[in-house]
Amino acid sequence: MIPPKKPEWAADPENNLGQVLVLGPQEGKNFYQPVPANGNISVRIAPEFVDIQSPFSIGTQTLPPGGYVREHSHPEHDEALHFIRGTGKAVVDGVEYTIEPGVTIFVGRNRRHMFINNSDAELHWLWFIQPNGLEVFFEEVGRPVIPGEPDPTPFPRPDNVLEIERRTAFAPQPTDQRRPE
């Protein structure tokens, strides 16, 4: 994991200017994810990196073939996802949508959603969530990507995953949680 560089330009409150941060492809905070997603996450912008007036986080996620993001919702968060590579399906409040490059999905607070890679290639997307918190979840359930080290997936979710979800960006898991078909 290569931590983000300190911003080259500090905030300039006198002129109402915020910070600037430019990350290279291998920078950010990068984590492998446990089952059932597997794959990896790259956190690109988060409040711990720069001073953000309205806290949010943004990053990318890659799901291998057969991986899925379990059905969940965010009680106080709005999320936008833009799909870059691969195909699959999204299920939002029980309605299925085809995912392919160029598809963008907005999921407002308390909307149940899941993402499934039912193809033979990786599914890759950009995610944005406001307020932030998702990046903390990814770090706490994941394992750091260390260049040159092998991919540890699949590995189990931590025993305290429900507690991690509760204090980061997730509503309690639904009792009738959908599973991929």
PyMOL commands that set and color helices and strands:
alter all, ss='L'
color gray80, all
select helices_A, chain A and resi 13-15+134-141+161-167
alter helices_A, ss='H'
color red, helices_A
select strands_A, chain A and resi 29-32+40-45+57-63+68-72+78-85+88-92+95-99+104-107+113-116+123-130+143-144
alter strands_A, ss='S'
color yellow, strands_A
deselect
rebuild
show_as cartoon
